[in-house]
């Protein structure tokens, strides 16, 4: 049983509705003070109480957000609109881990980046949140938001450290530390000013309240991410994933022109499924990518101890307890903002990472393949440096085929299939030096792909062969510069 001593309801003030937080036509939120849940009294959380002395606090959530808004407006004024508009715009399909290593270096090239991420992760603390509270998985989104967050001041670093913190693996220690954090007594709060402190604590307290209300479910805090808890509290409070991302972005001071976009904007739980070539159906992203038998530990997808799949992956799809066929397959709509960004971006990137569980879930949705195939911009595949469970035995052309099949929805319903060639989706491949994925140049040429560029790499003990971030961004910069020259010359 979970803790069952409930405080008073924490609900949206009657004068404010979640719909007031929707995007306007420019995909920007209007400027206003964001409502945040009021703290319950300390008596509402007797299980969080302790003998520590407390001082009475004057909680003013709207004033706290107003101060944050003022600070952000002031700090962003040093970057002119002209400088930003001259930067190239990128849209990156990725997961929440592999591409993170180059995000910081990418900022030196451009901050006009739309990061498109899946919402089907079901491992670690994300799985526990989804199991008890429902809703989409936010782990990948939280991970990217943290990488994009400001690090220019000591307070920015303190906020980033707080939201990036993970609780201990041992369940009781994790629960005890969580109570210290949500009460505001943990050392992680040092360096976080009152406006940020009160805002972040409000949503952590709201998350706690929602857990207490699920009295029939035991919530395990083991290895829990504070950022995930904050995200979940905000999403449930606003009843909007987009609003939660916006709040997280403001609290962590992400550049306004950097967008973190869930490929599906939903408040519902989404489960990823895959079909193997031998007909086997596997349910759940974690089961496909890296089975953990319920372990809460962080996973290493390159772990050689992970059992191989019995057959190669044919396709991935979304499924639920209800669906339109025997596989319980469902067909969620793509986030319209993703489509808007695809229509105008200067460069589309298929990032390195888990091919079938991080990249393809964003590509199989209706509308994605149609727009990408119609664009004449740079379309770049960042090839993995090492095989994993999903791509055992793959060559470079196999990666291209998998992406093409996902965008064409080749193995989905016949009424939604496309028949575009690979060259309409990918025109350049960047390859890390000493890559362990065989480069079958003749097969790539047969697919219509001739531009294959080798980039310096680094050896990582956990991730194998990785792109050197600086060399990768330099290669992307050169590619985009050449593209502009060709466009000017009318080539």
C-alpha positions as CSV (number, residue, x, y, z in Angstrom):
1,X,0.0,0.0,0.0
2,X,1.1,3.5,-0.7
3,X,1.1,6.2,1.9
4,X,-2.6,7.1,2.3
5,X,-2.7,10.2,4.5
6,X,-4.1,12.7,2.1
7,X,-4.0,16.4,2.2
8,X,-6.7,18.7,0.8
9,X,-7.3,18.7,-3.0
10,X,-4.7,20.5,-5.0
11,X,-6.6,21.7,-8.0
12,X,-6.5,24.4,-10.7
13,X,-7.9,27.7,-9.6
14,X,-11.5,28.0,-11.0
15,X,-10.6,31.2,-12.8
16,X,-7.9,29.4,-14.8
17,X,-8.3,26.5,-17.2
18,X,-5.6,24.3,-18.7
19,X,-6.8,25.4,-22.2
20,X,-5.4,28.9,-21.4
21,X,-2.0,27.4,-21.8
22,X,-2.4,26.3,-25.5
23,X,0.0,27.5,-28.2
24,X,-1.0,30.5,-30.3
25,X,-0.7,30.5,-34.1
26,X,3.1,31.3,-33.8
27,X,3.6,28.2,-31.6
28,X,4.6,30.5,-28.7
29,X,2.8,30.8,-25.4
30,X,1.3,34.2,-24.6
31,X,3.1,36.1,-21.9
32,X,1.3,35.8,-18.5
33,X,2.1,34.5,-15.1
34,X,1.7,30.7,-15.1
35,X,-0.5,29.3,-12.3
36,X,1.1,26.8,-10.1
37,X,-0.5,24.6,-7.4
38,X,-0.6,26.0,-4.0
39,X,1.3,24.2,-1.3
40,X,-0.8,22.2,1.1
41,X,-0.3,23.0,4.7
42,X,2.5,21.1,6.5
43,X,-0.3,19.2,8.4
44,X,-1.5,17.9,5.1
45,X,1.7,15.8,4.8
46,X,2.2,14.3,8.2
47,X,4.4,11.6,6.8
48,X,6.7,14.3,5.4
49,X,6.8,16.0,8.8
50,X,9.9,15.9,11.0
51,X,11.2,17.5,14.1
52,X,13.1,20.1,12.1
53,X,12.1,23.7,12.8
54,X,10.2,25.5,10.1
55,X,9.6,29.2,9.4
56,X,6.3,30.4,8.0
57,X,6.6,31.0,4.3
58,X,4.6,33.4,2.2
59,X,3.9,31.4,-0.9
60,X,3.0,33.4,-3.9
61,X,3.3,31.1,-7.0
62,X,2.2,33.6,-9.6
63,X,4.6,36.2,-8.2
64,X,7.4,33.6,-8.3
65,X,6.7,32.9,-12.0
66,X,6.4,36.6,-12.7
67,X,9.9,37.1,-11.3
68,X,11.2,34.2,-13.4
69,X,9.6,35.6,-16.5
70,X,11.2,39.0,-15.8
71,X,14.6,37.5,-15.3
72,X,14.4,35.4,-18.5
73,X,13.3,38.4,-20.6
74,X,16.2,40.4,-19.2
75,X,18.8,37.7,-19.7
76,X,17.7,36.9,-23.3
77,X,17.8,40.5,-24.5
78,X,21.6,40.2,-25.0
79,X,21.0,38.0,-28.1
80,X,19.6,40.0,-31.0
81,X,16.8,38.6,-33.1
82,X,19.0,39.2,-36.2
83,X,21.8,36.9,-34.8
84,X,19.3,34.1,-34.2
85,X,17.5,34.5,-37.5
86,X,20.9,34.1,-39.3
87,X,21.5,30.7,-37.7
88,X,20.5,27.6,-39.7
89,X,17.5,25.8,-38.5
90,X,17.6,22.0,-37.8
91,X,15.0,19.4,-36.9
92,X,16.5,16.3,-35.1
93,X,14.7,13.0,-34.7
94,X,16.4,11.3,-31.7
95,X,15.9,9.5,-28.4
96,X,16.8,10.8,-25.0
97,X,20.4,9.6,-24.7
98,X,22.7,9.2,-27.7
99,X,22.3,12.7,-29.2
100,X,22.6,14.3,-25.8
101,X,26.4,14.1,-26.1
102,X,26.6,16.6,-28.9
103,X,23.8,19.0,-27.8
104,X,26.3,21.4,-26.0
105,X,28.6,21.6,-29.1
106,X,25.6,22.1,-31.4
107,X,24.7,25.3,-29.5
108,X,27.8,26.8,-31.0
109,X,26.5,26.3,-34.5
110,X,22.8,27.1,-33.8
111,X,20.2,27.2,-31.2
112,X,17.4,27.1,-33.8
113,X,16.8,23.4,-33.3
114,X,13.6,21.4,-33.0
115,X,14.2,18.3,-31.0
116,X,11.6,15.7,-31.8
117,X,11.4,12.9,-29.2
118,X,9.3,9.8,-28.7
119,X,6.9,9.4,-25.7
120,X,6.9,5.6,-25.5
121,X,9.8,4.9,-23.1
122,X,8.7,2.5,-20.5
123,X,11.9,1.8,-18.5
124,X,13.3,2.9,-15.1
125,X,11.5,5.6,-13.1
126,X,9.5,6.6,-16.2
127,X,7.8,3.2,-16.1
128,X,6.9,3.6,-12.4
129,X,5.3,7.1,-13.1
130,X,3.3,5.7,-16.0
131,X,2.3,2.6,-14.1
132,X,0.9,4.6,-11.1
133,X,-0.2,7.9,-12.7
134,X,-0.6,7.0,-16.3
135,X,0.1,9.4,-19.1
136,X,2.9,9.5,-21.7
137,X,6.5,8.8,-20.9
138,X,8.5,12.0,-20.3
139,X,12.0,10.6,-19.6
140,X,13.5,11.4,-23.0
141,X,11.9,14.8,-23.0
142,X,13.3,15.6,-19.6
143,X,16.7,14.4,-20.5
144,X,16.9,16.7,-23.6
145,X,15.5,19.7,-21.7
146,X,18.3,19.3,-19.1
147,X,20.9,19.2,-21.8
148,X,19.5,22.4,-23.3
149,X,19.2,24.2,-20.0
150,X,21.3,27.2,-19.1
151,X,24.6,26.8,-17.3
152,X,25.8,30.4,-17.4
153,X,25.2,31.2,-13.7
154,X,25.6,29.4,-10.4
155,X,21.8,29.4,-9.9
156,X,21.3,27.9,-13.4
157,X,23.7,25.1,-12.5
158,X,21.9,24.5,-9.2
159,X,18.5,24.2,-10.9
160,X,20.0,21.9,-13.5
161,X,21.7,19.7,-10.8
162,X,18.4,19.5,-8.8
163,X,16.2,18.5,-11.8
164,X,18.9,16.1,-13.0
165,X,19.3,14.4,-9.7
166,X,18.4,10.7,-9.2
167,X,17.4,9.1,-5.9
168,X,19.3,6.1,-4.5
169,X,18.6,2.7,-5.9
170,X,17.7,1.3,-2.4
171,X,14.0,1.9,-2.1
172,X,13.8,3.1,1.5
173,X,16.8,5.5,1.1
174,X,15.2,6.8,-2.0
175,X,11.9,7.5,-0.3
176,X,13.7,9.2,2.6
177,X,15.7,11.5,0.3
178,X,12.6,12.3,-1.7
179,X,10.8,13.5,1.4
180,X,13.8,15.8,2.2
181,X,13.7,17.2,-1.3
182,X,10.0,17.8,-1.4
183,X,10.0,19.4,2.0
184,X,12.8,21.8,0.9
185,X,15.3,20.5,3.4
186,X,17.8,18.9,1.0
187,X,21.2,20.3,0.2
188,X,20.2,20.3,-3.5
189,X,18.2,23.5,-2.8
190,X,21.3,25.4,-2.0
191,X,21.8,28.1,-4.6
192,X,18.2,28.0,-5.9
193,X,16.5,31.4,-5.3
194,X,13.1,31.7,-3.8
195,X,11.1,32.2,-7.1
196,X,12.6,29.0,-8.6
197,X,12.5,27.1,-5.3
198,X,8.8,27.8,-4.7
199,X,7.8,27.1,-8.3
200,X,9.7,23.8,-8.5
201,X,8.6,22.7,-5.0
202,X,4.9,23.4,-5.8
203,X,4.9,20.8,-8.6
204,X,7.0,18.3,-6.7
205,X,4.4,18.6,-3.9
206,X,1.6,18.2,-6.4
207,X,3.3,15.1,-7.8
208,X,3.5,13.7,-4.2
209,X,-0.2,14.5,-3.6
210,X,-1.2,12.6,-6.8
211,X,0.8,9.6,-5.6
212,X,-1.0,9.6,-2.2
213,X,-4.3,9.7,-3.9
214,X,-3.5,6.4,-5.6
215,X,-3.9,4.5,-2.3
216,X,-4.1,1.1,-4.0
217,X,-0.7,1.5,-5.8
218,X,2.7,1.3,-4.1
219,X,5.0,3.9,-5.7
220,X,8.7,2.9,-5.8
221,X,11.0,5.9,-5.6
222,X,14.1,3.8,-6.4
223,X,16.5,5.6,-8.8
224,X,13.7,8.1,-9.4
225,X,14.5,11.2,-11.4
226,X,13.5,14.5,-9.7
227,X,13.1,16.1,-13.2
228,X,10.7,13.3,-14.2
229,X,8.7,13.9,-11.0
230,X,8.5,17.7,-11.7
231,X,7.5,17.0,-15.3
232,X,4.8,14.6,-14.2
233,X,3.4,16.9,-11.6
234,X,3.2,19.8,-14.1
235,X,1.6,17.6,-16.8
236,X,-1.1,16.3,-14.5
237,X,-1.8,19.8,-13.1
238,X,-2.1,21.5,-16.5
239,X,-3.5,18.4,-18.2
240,X,-1.2,19.2,-21.0
241,X,2.2,17.8,-22.0
242,X,2.9,20.9,-24.0
243,X,2.3,23.1,-21.0
244,X,4.6,21.0,-18.9
245,X,7.4,21.2,-21.4
246,X,6.9,25.0,-21.6
247,X,7.1,25.3,-17.8
248,X,10.2,23.1,-17.6
249,X,11.8,25.1,-20.4
250,X,11.2,28.4,-18.5
251,X,12.4,27.1,-15.2
252,X,15.6,25.7,-16.8
253,X,16.0,28.7,-19.1
254,X,16.1,26.9,-22.5
255,X,16.6,29.4,-25.4
256,X,13.2,30.3,-26.8
257,X,14.2,29.3,-30.3
258,X,15.1,25.8,-29.1
259,X,12.1,23.5,-29.2
260,X,11.6,20.2,-27.4
261,X,8.7,18.5,-29.2
262,X,7.0,15.3,-28.3
263,X,6.3,13.6,-31.6
264,X,2.8,12.8,-30.2
265,X,1.2,15.5,-27.9
266,X,-1.0,13.4,-25.6
267,X,-2.0,12.9,-22.0
268,X,-2.5,9.2,-22.7
269,X,-0.2,6.3,-22.2
270,X,1.4,5.0,-25.4
271,X,3.0,1.6,-25.7
272,X,5.5,0.7,-28.5
273,X,5.3,-2.7,-30.1
274,X,7.4,-4.4,-32.7
275,X,6.9,-7.2,-35.1
276,X,9.9,-9.4,-35.9
277,X,10.4,-11.1,-39.3
278,X,9.6,-14.5,-37.8
279,X,6.2,-13.1,-36.7
280,X,7.0,-12.6,-33.0
281,X,5.3,-9.6,-31.4
282,X,7.1,-7.8,-28.6
283,X,5.3,-5.3,-26.4
284,X,7.1,-2.4,-24.7
285,X,10.1,-0.3,-25.7
286,X,12.3,-1.7,-23.0
287,X,11.5,-5.3,-23.9
288,X,12.4,-4.6,-27.5
289,X,15.6,-2.6,-26.7
290,X,17.0,-3.9,-23.5
291,X,15.0,-6.3,-21.2
292,X,15.7,-5.5,-17.6
293,X,13.3,-7.9,-15.7
294,X,11.9,-5.0,-13.8
295,X,15.2,-3.6,-12.6
296,X,15.2,0.2,-11.9
297,X,18.9,0.6,-12.7
298,X,20.0,2.7,-15.6
299,X,20.5,0.5,-18.7
300,X,23.5,0.2,-21.1
301,X,22.0,-0.7,-24.4
302,X,25.4,-1.8,-25.7
303,X,25.7,-4.4,-23.0
304,X,26.9,-7.7,-24.6
305,X,25.0,-9.7,-22.0
306,X,21.7,-8.7,-23.4
307,X,20.2,-11.7,-25.3
308,X,19.9,-11.3,-29.0
309,X,16.5,-11.0,-30.6
310,X,15.3,-14.3,-32.2
311,X,14.8,-12.5,-35.5
312,X,15.4,-9.0,-37.0
313,X,12.8,-6.3,-36.5
314,X,10.4,-5.9,-39.3
315,X,8.5,-2.8,-38.0
316,X,7.5,-0.9,-34.9
317,X,4.0,0.4,-34.2
318,X,1.8,1.7,-31.3
319,X,-0.5,-0.5,-29.4
320,X,-2.8,-0.4,-26.4
321,X,-5.2,-2.7,-24.5
322,X,-7.7,-1.7,-27.2
323,X,-7.0,-1.4,-30.9
324,X,-8.3,-1.8,-34.4
325,X,-6.9,-5.3,-35.0
326,X,-5.6,-8.5,-33.3
327,X,-2.3,-6.7,-32.4
328,X,-4.3,-4.0,-30.5
329,X,-2.6,-1.5,-32.9
330,X,-3.5,2.1,-32.6
331,X,-2.7,5.1,-34.9
332,X,-2.0,8.2,-32.9
333,X,-1.9,11.6,-34.6
334,X,1.5,13.3,-35.0
335,X,2.0,16.6,-33.1
336,X,1.1,19.3,-35.6
337,X,4.0,21.5,-34.5
338,X,6.4,18.8,-35.7
339,X,4.8,18.9,-39.1
340,X,5.0,22.7,-39.2
341,X,8.7,22.6,-38.3
342,X,9.4,19.9,-40.9
343,X,8.0,22.2,-43.6
344,X,10.4,25.0,-43.0
345,X,13.6,23.6,-41.4
346,X,17.0,23.9,-43.2
347,X,18.1,20.5,-42.3
348,X,16.5,17.2,-41.2
349,X,18.7,14.9,-39.0
350,X,18.1,11.3,-38.2
351,X,20.3,11.0,-35.1
352,X,22.4,8.1,-33.8
353,X,20.8,6.0,-31.2
354,X,18.4,3.1,-30.9
355,X,17.2,2.8,-34.4
356,X,13.9,1.1,-33.9
357,X,12.9,2.3,-30.4
358,X,14.2,5.9,-30.5
359,X,14.1,7.0,-34.1
360,X,11.5,5.0,-36.0
361,X,8.7,5.6,-33.5
362,X,8.7,9.2,-34.7
363,X,8.8,8.3,-38.3
364,X,5.9,5.8,-38.7
365,X,3.3,8.5,-38.0
366,X,1.0,9.7,-40.8
367,X,2.3,12.9,-42.4
368,X,6.0,12.6,-41.5
369,X,7.1,10.7,-44.6
370,X,4.9,12.8,-46.8
371,X,6.6,16.1,-45.8
372,X,10.2,14.8,-45.6
373,X,10.0,13.3,-49.1
374,X,8.7,16.7,-50.5
375,X,11.6,18.7,-49.1
376,X,14.8,19.5,-51.0
377,X,16.8,20.4,-47.9
378,X,19.7,18.5,-46.4
379,X,18.5,15.2,-44.9
380,X,21.3,13.6,-42.8
381,X,21.6,10.2,-41.2
382,X,24.1,10.1,-38.3
383,X,25.2,6.4,-38.5
384,X,25.7,4.5,-35.2
385,X,29.3,3.5,-34.5
386,X,28.4,0.2,-32.9
387,X,25.8,-2.5,-33.2
388,X,23.2,-3.0,-30.5
389,X,20.4,-5.5,-29.8
390,X,18.1,-3.9,-32.4
391,X,20.7,-3.7,-35.2
392,X,22.8,-6.8,-34.9
393,X,24.4,-7.7,-38.2
394,X,23.2,-4.4,-39.9
395,X,25.2,-2.7,-42.6
396,X,24.8,1.1,-43.4
397,X,22.3,0.3,-46.1
398,X,20.2,-1.7,-43.6
399,X,19.8,1.5,-41.5
400,X,18.7,3.4,-44.6
401,X,16.2,0.6,-45.4
402,X,14.7,0.6,-41.9
403,X,14.3,4.4,-42.0
404,X,12.8,4.3,-45.4
405,X,10.3,1.5,-44.5
406,X,9.3,3.5,-41.4
407,X,8.6,6.7,-43.3
408,X,6.9,4.8,-46.1
409,X,4.9,2.8,-43.5
410,X,5.7,-0.2,-45.8
411,X,4.4,-2.9,-43.4
412,X,1.5,-1.0,-42.0
413,X,-2.0,-0.8,-43.4
414,X,-1.9,-0.9,-47.2
415,X,-4.1,2.2,-47.5
416,X,-1.5,4.4,-45.7
417,X,1.7,3.1,-47.5
418,X,4.1,5.3,-49.5
419,X,6.5,4.0,-52.1
420,X,9.2,6.7,-52.0
421,X,12.8,5.7,-52.7
422,X,15.4,6.1,-49.9
423,X,17.0,9.1,-51.7
424,X,13.9,11.2,-51.0
425,X,14.5,10.7,-47.3
426,X,18.3,10.7,-46.9
427,X,20.9,12.4,-49.1
428,X,23.9,12.4,-46.7
429,X,25.4,10.0,-44.2
430,X,27.9,11.0,-41.6
431,X,29.9,8.1,-40.3
432,X,32.1,8.0,-37.2
433,X,35.7,7.0,-37.9
434,X,36.4,3.3,-37.1
435,X,32.7,2.7,-37.2
436,X,31.8,-1.0,-36.6
437,X,28.8,-0.8,-38.9
438,X,30.0,-2.0,-42.4
439,X,29.8,0.6,-45.1
440,X,28.3,-1.1,-48.1
441,X,29.0,1.7,-50.5
442,X,27.6,-0.1,-53.6
443,X,24.3,-0.8,-51.8
444,X,24.1,2.8,-50.7
445,X,24.7,4.0,-54.3
446,X,21.9,1.6,-55.4
447,X,19.7,3.4,-52.9
448,X,20.6,6.7,-54.5
449,X,22.9,7.9,-51.6
450,X,26.4,9.0,-52.7
451,X,27.4,11.6,-50.1
452,X,29.1,9.6,-47.3
453,X,31.3,11.6,-45.0
454,X,33.7,10.2,-42.3
455,X,33.8,12.2,-39.0
456,X,36.4,11.9,-36.2
457,X,35.3,9.6,-33.4
458,X,36.0,8.9,-29.8
459,X,36.0,5.5,-28.0
460,X,33.6,5.4,-25.1
461,X,33.7,2.4,-22.7
462,X,29.9,2.3,-22.4
463,X,28.8,3.5,-25.8
464,X,31.5,2.0,-28.1
465,X,32.4,4.2,-31.1
466,X,30.9,7.7,-30.8
467,X,31.1,10.8,-32.9
468,X,33.5,13.4,-31.7
469,X,31.1,16.2,-30.9
470,X,33.3,19.0,-32.2
471,X,34.1,17.2,-35.5
472,X,30.4,16.3,-36.0
473,X,29.2,19.8,-35.6
474,X,32.0,21.1,-37.9
475,X,30.9,18.6,-40.5
476,X,27.3,19.6,-40.2
477,X,28.3,23.3,-40.5
478,X,30.3,22.5,-43.7
479,X,27.4,20.5,-45.1
480,X,25.0,23.4,-44.6
481,X,27.4,26.0,-46.0
482,X,27.8,23.9,-49.1
483,X,24.1,23.5,-49.4
484,X,23.6,27.3,-49.2
485,X,26.2,27.8,-51.9
486,X,24.5,25.3,-54.2
487,X,21.1,27.0,-53.6
488,X,22.6,30.4,-54.4
489,X,24.2,29.0,-57.6
490,X,20.9,27.3,-58.5
491,X,22.5,23.9,-58.6
